[in-house]
């Protein structure tokens, strides 16, 4: 599977960067108009009956700012070197246009479910926009596998490893607790998930940023040289095949894992907003991409690079061990507790949003879904969470790599084929403003 993943990721990298650059040029480099993007938050339409655009931002952030922002960044540095961080930044700037496009299409092609809540995402615009029902079904199956069987198990696995780093707690007990808390939230539906993430995301982001900034300020004299080293390492052409290309692909790959731009999941969250402004939703999801990669991931990277992480030897590496080591390196025993709290909050927020992505596509596959069937689906998810607590993290990462790259390839194919709708909708919006 490893060799297949490498080939697929090479293809996906070309597609993601190609589509991102295409939309960048066609939409006049709009992703650099930060003022306009931030203004989108003030334009949100709030409804007491539905889910606000701000809530969908928090839902997508809950998914984006998962362990990929902690473990994934460390893995990127561990396998691809510090130069991979530069390509992670570049992927965010370019792929943010993919996040915009998929979210815009998600709003245009969404439908309402039996509870009068919007449902949308790639499965819907591949079906209704492209008229490719078989491909839309395939995407729905893949996103369910990627999130329910992949991302959720990684989050649970990471929580277990984090807690066991500080406390010696039975993994089965931790898995059971995660499953119970998750059940109490998801049983109430998407409004409950939106409400919880809207409280959780600002809190966890604030805690992590404050702690990270403290560490960076304490080492502020070293930061300029680290930035220079990152850029120099990113353009190490001495070994094109084994050095530069590996660094580039790993940076792009981990960037996509952290910000999810281009794989279509953000469109699922964007679609549920109670708004009729597709472009505004696209802008809002771009904020999520920038915040995740340029803020959270960058802080993590700097904290790790400021340590002697190269001396570590870790078998069955998850990535979170490196991040935990970095916090302990800088803050001692207090660091263990602070990163543990961050990991639990980050991972759990991803679990509940990731579940929603799976449920949304499960509903797409089965139009007339009985409540008993949906309840059974929830129970299966809880069992998977418990199992994920004890699985080999390296094995799970490989499986997730495979499903995510398939999502990216299918979604970008749809974005390119629906590009005229994206461009026309954006031009129509700009003509009115």
C-alpha positions as CSV (number, residue, x, y, z in Angstrom):
1,X,0.0,0.0,0.0
2,X,2.9,2.3,0.7
3,X,4.1,2.4,-2.9
4,X,0.5,2.9,-4.2
5,X,0.1,5.8,-1.7
6,X,3.2,7.5,-3.0
7,X,2.0,7.3,-6.7
8,X,-1.5,8.5,-5.8
9,X,-0.1,11.4,-3.7
10,X,2.2,12.5,-6.5
11,X,-0.9,12.6,-8.8
12,X,-3.0,14.3,-6.1
13,X,-0.3,16.9,-5.5
14,X,-0.2,17.9,-9.1
15,X,-4.0,18.0,-9.3
16,X,-4.4,20.0,-6.1
17,X,-1.7,22.6,-7.0
18,X,-3.0,22.7,-10.6
19,X,-6.6,23.4,-9.6
20,X,-5.5,25.8,-6.9
21,X,-3.4,27.8,-9.3
22,X,-6.1,27.7,-12.0
23,X,-8.7,29.3,-9.6
24,X,-6.0,31.7,-8.3
25,X,-5.5,33.1,-11.8
26,X,-9.1,33.0,-12.9
27,X,-10.3,34.7,-9.7
28,X,-7.6,37.3,-9.8
29,X,-5.5,36.1,-6.8
30,X,-8.5,36.7,-4.6
31,X,-7.1,34.5,-1.7
32,X,-4.7,37.3,-0.9
33,X,-7.5,39.8,-0.3
34,X,-7.4,39.2,3.4
35,X,-9.6,42.2,4.2
36,X,-12.4,40.8,2.0
37,X,-12.1,37.4,3.4
38,X,-12.3,38.5,7.0
39,X,-15.3,40.8,6.2
40,X,-17.2,37.7,5.3
41,X,-17.7,36.9,8.9
42,X,-19.6,40.1,9.5
43,X,-21.9,39.3,6.5
44,X,-23.2,36.1,8.0
45,X,-26.9,35.6,8.2
46,X,-28.0,34.2,11.5
47,X,-31.2,32.2,11.9
48,X,-32.6,30.9,15.2
49,X,-34.0,27.9,13.3
50,X,-30.9,26.8,11.4
51,X,-27.1,26.8,11.7
52,X,-25.2,30.0,11.2
53,X,-22.2,30.4,8.9
54,X,-20.0,31.1,12.0
55,X,-21.1,27.8,13.4
56,X,-20.1,26.0,10.2
57,X,-16.7,27.7,10.4
58,X,-16.3,26.2,13.9
59,X,-17.5,22.8,12.7
60,X,-14.9,22.8,9.9
61,X,-12.2,24.1,12.2
62,X,-13.0,21.4,14.7
63,X,-12.2,18.9,11.9
64,X,-9.2,20.8,10.5
65,X,-7.6,21.5,13.9
66,X,-7.3,17.9,14.9
67,X,-4.3,15.9,15.7
68,X,-3.1,16.7,12.1
69,X,-2.1,20.1,13.5
70,X,-0.1,18.4,16.3
71,X,0.9,14.9,15.3
72,X,0.7,15.5,11.6
73,X,3.1,18.5,11.6
74,X,5.6,16.5,13.7
75,X,5.4,13.6,11.3
76,X,6.0,16.0,8.5
77,X,9.2,17.3,10.1
78,X,10.2,13.7,11.2
79,X,9.9,12.2,7.7
80,X,10.3,15.2,5.3
81,X,12.6,17.5,7.2
82,X,11.9,21.1,8.3
83,X,11.6,22.2,4.6
84,X,8.3,20.4,4.4
85,X,6.8,23.2,6.6
86,X,7.4,25.7,3.8
87,X,5.5,23.6,1.4
88,X,2.8,23.2,3.9
89,X,2.4,27.0,3.9
90,X,2.4,27.1,0.1
91,X,-0.2,24.4,0.0
92,X,-2.5,26.4,2.3
93,X,-2.2,29.6,0.1
94,X,-2.8,27.8,-3.1
95,X,-5.3,25.1,-2.0
96,X,-7.4,27.7,-0.1
97,X,-8.9,28.4,-3.5
98,X,-10.0,24.8,-3.7
99,X,-11.6,25.2,-0.2
100,X,-13.4,28.2,-1.5
101,X,-14.6,26.5,-4.7
102,X,-15.8,23.3,-3.0
103,X,-17.7,25.2,-0.3
104,X,-19.4,27.5,-2.9
105,X,-20.5,24.4,-4.8
106,X,-21.6,22.7,-1.6
107,X,-24.1,25.6,-1.0
108,X,-25.3,25.7,-4.6
109,X,-26.1,22.0,-4.8
110,X,-27.3,21.2,-1.3
111,X,-30.7,19.8,-0.3
112,X,-32.7,19.7,2.9
113,X,-33.2,16.5,4.8
114,X,-36.2,15.2,6.7
115,X,-35.4,17.5,9.7
116,X,-35.3,20.6,7.4
117,X,-31.5,20.8,7.8
118,X,-29.3,21.4,4.7
119,X,-27.1,18.6,3.5
120,X,-24.4,18.9,0.9
121,X,-20.8,18.3,-0.1
122,X,-18.9,16.7,-3.0
123,X,-21.3,13.7,-3.2
124,X,-24.1,16.2,-4.0
125,X,-22.4,18.4,-6.5
126,X,-20.8,15.4,-8.3
127,X,-24.3,13.9,-8.6
128,X,-26.4,17.0,-9.3
129,X,-23.7,19.1,-11.0
130,X,-21.8,16.5,-13.0
131,X,-24.5,14.0,-13.3
132,X,-22.2,11.2,-12.3
133,X,-24.2,9.2,-9.8
134,X,-21.7,6.3,-9.6
135,X,-18.8,8.6,-8.8
136,X,-20.8,10.4,-6.2
137,X,-21.6,7.1,-4.5
138,X,-17.9,6.1,-4.6
139,X,-16.9,9.5,-3.0
140,X,-19.6,9.0,-0.3
141,X,-18.3,5.6,0.6
142,X,-14.7,6.8,0.6
143,X,-15.4,9.8,2.9
144,X,-17.3,7.5,5.4
145,X,-14.3,5.1,5.4
146,X,-11.8,8.0,5.7
147,X,-13.5,9.6,8.7
148,X,-15.4,6.9,10.5
149,X,-12.8,4.2,10.1
150,X,-9.8,6.5,9.7
151,X,-9.7,9.9,11.3
152,X,-11.9,9.0,14.2
153,X,-9.7,6.0,15.1
154,X,-6.6,8.2,14.8
155,X,-8.1,10.8,17.2
156,X,-9.1,8.1,19.7
157,X,-5.7,6.5,19.4
158,X,-3.9,9.8,19.9
159,X,-6.0,10.6,23.0
160,X,-5.0,7.3,24.5
161,X,-1.3,7.8,23.8
162,X,-1.4,11.3,25.2
163,X,-3.1,10.2,28.5
164,X,-0.8,7.2,28.9
165,X,2.2,9.6,28.5
166,X,1.0,11.3,31.7
167,X,-1.2,8.7,33.5
168,X,-1.2,4.9,33.3
169,X,-4.9,4.4,32.3
170,X,-6.4,1.3,30.7
171,X,-6.8,2.1,26.9
172,X,-10.2,0.3,26.9
173,X,-11.5,2.5,29.7
174,X,-10.4,5.7,27.8
175,X,-12.0,4.4,24.6
176,X,-15.2,3.7,26.5
177,X,-15.3,7.2,28.0
178,X,-14.6,8.8,24.6
179,X,-17.5,6.7,23.1
180,X,-20.0,7.7,25.8
181,X,-19.3,11.4,25.6
182,X,-19.4,11.3,21.8
183,X,-22.8,9.5,21.9
184,X,-24.3,12.1,24.2
185,X,-23.5,14.8,21.6
186,X,-24.2,13.0,18.3
187,X,-27.5,11.5,19.4
188,X,-29.0,15.0,19.4
189,X,-28.0,15.7,15.8
190,X,-26.1,18.3,13.8
191,X,-27.4,21.2,15.8
192,X,-25.8,19.7,19.0
193,X,-22.5,19.1,17.1
194,X,-22.6,22.7,15.8
195,X,-23.3,24.1,19.3
196,X,-20.5,22.1,21.0
197,X,-17.9,22.9,18.4
198,X,-18.8,26.6,18.5
199,X,-17.9,26.6,22.3
200,X,-15.0,24.1,22.0
201,X,-13.0,25.5,19.1
202,X,-12.4,29.1,20.4
203,X,-11.5,27.7,23.8
204,X,-9.0,25.1,22.6
205,X,-7.5,27.5,20.0
206,X,-7.0,30.2,22.7
207,X,-5.3,27.8,25.1
208,X,-3.0,26.4,22.5
209,X,-2.0,29.8,21.0
210,X,-1.3,31.3,24.4
211,X,1.0,28.4,25.5
212,X,2.7,28.2,22.1
213,X,3.4,32.0,22.0
214,X,4.9,31.8,25.5
215,X,7.3,29.2,24.3
216,X,8.2,31.1,21.2
217,X,8.7,34.4,23.0
218,X,11.0,32.7,25.4
219,X,13.1,31.6,22.4
220,X,12.4,34.7,20.2
221,X,16.1,35.3,19.3
222,X,16.2,31.8,17.5
223,X,13.0,32.3,15.4
224,X,14.5,34.3,12.5
225,X,17.2,31.7,11.9
226,X,14.7,28.9,12.1
227,X,12.5,30.6,9.4
228,X,15.6,30.9,7.2
229,X,16.5,27.3,7.7
230,X,13.0,26.2,6.8
231,X,13.1,28.1,3.5
232,X,16.6,26.9,2.7
233,X,15.7,23.3,3.4
234,X,12.6,23.6,1.2
235,X,14.8,24.4,-1.8
236,X,17.4,21.7,-1.3
237,X,18.0,20.6,-4.9
238,X,21.1,18.6,-4.1
239,X,19.1,15.4,-4.2
240,X,16.0,16.0,-6.4
241,X,14.6,12.5,-6.2
242,X,15.1,11.7,-2.5
243,X,15.4,15.1,-1.1
244,X,13.5,18.0,-2.7
245,X,10.6,15.8,-4.1
246,X,10.1,14.0,-0.8
247,X,10.1,17.2,1.1
248,X,7.6,18.8,-1.3
249,X,5.2,15.9,-1.4
250,X,5.3,15.3,2.4
251,X,4.7,19.1,3.0
252,X,1.8,19.2,0.6
253,X,0.4,15.9,2.0
254,X,0.5,17.0,5.6
255,X,-0.8,20.4,4.7
256,X,-3.8,18.8,3.1
257,X,-4.2,16.6,6.2
258,X,-4.2,19.6,8.5
259,X,-6.3,22.1,6.6
260,X,-8.3,19.6,4.4
261,X,-8.5,22.1,1.5
262,X,-9.4,20.3,-1.7
263,X,-10.6,17.0,-0.3
264,X,-14.2,18.1,0.0
265,X,-14.9,17.7,3.7
266,X,-15.1,21.4,4.3
267,X,-17.9,21.6,1.8
268,X,-20.0,19.3,3.9
269,X,-19.8,21.7,6.8
270,X,-20.3,24.8,4.6
271,X,-23.4,23.3,3.1
272,X,-25.4,23.2,6.4
273,X,-25.3,27.0,6.9
274,X,-28.6,28.8,6.9
275,X,-27.5,31.3,4.3
276,X,-28.0,31.9,0.6
277,X,-24.6,33.4,-0.1
278,X,-22.3,30.7,-1.6
279,X,-19.3,33.1,-2.1
280,X,-19.5,34.2,1.5
281,X,-19.4,30.6,2.7
282,X,-16.4,30.0,0.5
283,X,-14.6,32.9,2.1
284,X,-15.5,31.7,5.6
285,X,-14.0,28.3,4.8
286,X,-10.8,29.9,3.5
287,X,-10.4,31.5,7.0
288,X,-10.4,28.0,8.4
289,X,-7.6,26.9,6.1
290,X,-5.4,29.9,6.9
291,X,-6.0,29.7,10.6
292,X,-5.2,26.0,10.8
293,X,-2.1,25.9,8.7
294,X,-0.6,29.4,9.0
295,X,-1.3,29.8,12.8
296,X,-1.8,26.4,14.6
297,X,0.5,24.3,12.4
298,X,3.2,26.9,12.3
299,X,3.2,27.3,16.1
300,X,3.5,23.5,16.4
301,X,6.4,23.4,13.9
302,X,8.4,26.1,15.6
303,X,7.9,24.5,19.0
304,X,9.2,21.2,17.7
305,X,12.1,22.6,15.7
306,X,13.3,24.5,18.8
307,X,14.1,21.1,20.4
308,X,16.6,18.3,19.7
309,X,13.9,16.2,18.2
310,X,16.4,14.6,15.8
311,X,17.9,12.6,18.6
312,X,14.5,10.8,19.3
313,X,14.0,7.2,18.3
314,X,10.4,6.2,18.2
315,X,8.9,2.9,17.0
316,X,5.4,2.8,15.6
317,X,5.5,6.6,15.4
318,X,2.2,8.5,15.7
319,X,3.7,12.0,15.6
320,X,2.1,13.1,18.8
321,X,5.0,11.7,20.8
322,X,7.3,14.3,19.2
323,X,4.9,17.1,20.0
324,X,4.6,16.0,23.6
325,X,8.4,15.7,23.9
326,X,8.7,19.3,22.6
327,X,6.2,20.7,25.2
328,X,8.0,18.8,27.9
329,X,11.3,20.0,26.6
330,X,10.2,23.6,26.9
331,X,7.9,23.6,29.9
332,X,8.9,20.5,31.9
333,X,6.2,18.5,33.7
334,X,3.7,21.3,33.1
335,X,4.1,20.9,29.4
336,X,2.9,17.3,29.6
337,X,-0.4,18.4,31.1
338,X,-0.9,21.4,28.8
339,X,-0.3,19.4,25.6
340,X,-2.5,16.6,27.0
341,X,-5.4,19.0,27.5
342,X,-4.8,20.4,24.0
343,X,-4.7,17.0,22.4
344,X,-7.9,15.8,24.1
345,X,-9.8,19.0,23.0
346,X,-8.4,19.0,19.4
347,X,-9.0,15.3,18.9
348,X,-12.4,15.2,20.4
349,X,-13.6,18.2,18.4
350,X,-12.5,16.3,15.3
351,X,-14.3,13.1,16.4
352,X,-17.7,14.8,16.6
353,X,-17.3,16.8,13.3
354,X,-15.8,13.8,11.6
355,X,-18.8,11.8,12.7
356,X,-21.1,14.4,11.1
357,X,-19.2,14.1,7.8
358,X,-19.8,10.4,7.9
359,X,-23.4,10.6,8.8
360,X,-24.1,13.2,6.1
361,X,-22.8,10.9,3.4
362,X,-24.5,7.9,4.9
363,X,-27.8,9.8,4.6
364,X,-26.8,10.6,1.0
365,X,-26.4,6.9,0.2
366,X,-29.6,5.9,1.8
367,X,-32.3,8.5,1.0
368,X,-35.1,7.1,3.0
369,X,-33.2,6.3,6.2
370,X,-35.0,4.8,9.1
371,X,-34.2,6.3,12.5
372,X,-33.4,2.8,13.8
373,X,-30.8,2.4,11.0
374,X,-29.2,5.7,11.8
375,X,-29.1,4.8,15.5
376,X,-27.4,1.5,14.5
377,X,-24.9,3.6,12.5
378,X,-24.1,5.7,15.6
379,X,-23.5,2.5,17.7
380,X,-21.1,1.1,15.1
381,X,-19.2,4.4,15.1
382,X,-18.9,4.2,18.9
383,X,-17.5,0.6,18.7
384,X,-15.0,1.8,16.1
385,X,-13.9,4.6,18.4
386,X,-13.2,2.1,21.1
387,X,-11.3,-0.2,18.7
388,X,-9.3,2.7,17.5
389,X,-8.0,3.3,21.0
390,X,-5.9,0.1,20.8
391,X,-5.0,-0.2,17.1
392,X,-1.5,0.4,15.7
393,X,-1.3,4.1,14.8
394,X,1.2,3.6,11.9
395,X,-1.2,1.2,10.3
396,X,-4.2,3.5,10.7
397,X,-2.2,6.5,9.2
398,X,-1.4,4.4,6.1
399,X,-5.1,3.5,5.6
400,X,-6.2,7.2,6.1
401,X,-3.5,8.3,3.7
402,X,-5.0,6.1,1.0
403,X,-8.6,7.2,1.5
404,X,-7.8,10.9,1.8
405,X,-5.8,10.9,-1.5
406,X,-8.7,9.2,-3.2
407,X,-11.0,11.9,-1.9
408,X,-8.7,14.6,-3.1
409,X,-8.4,13.2,-6.6
410,X,-12.2,12.7,-7.0
411,X,-13.0,16.1,-5.5
412,X,-10.5,18.1,-7.6
413,X,-11.8,16.3,-10.7
414,X,-15.3,17.6,-9.8
415,X,-14.0,21.1,-9.1
416,X,-12.3,21.4,-12.5
417,X,-15.3,20.1,-14.3
418,X,-17.6,22.6,-12.4
419,X,-15.1,25.5,-12.7
420,X,-17.4,27.6,-14.9
421,X,-20.1,27.6,-12.1
422,X,-17.5,28.7,-9.5
423,X,-16.2,31.5,-11.7
424,X,-19.6,32.8,-12.8
425,X,-20.9,32.7,-9.2
426,X,-17.9,34.7,-8.0
427,X,-18.2,37.3,-10.8
428,X,-21.9,37.7,-10.1
429,X,-21.1,38.3,-6.4
430,X,-18.4,40.8,-7.2
431,X,-20.7,42.7,-9.6
432,X,-23.2,43.2,-6.8
433,X,-20.6,44.4,-4.2
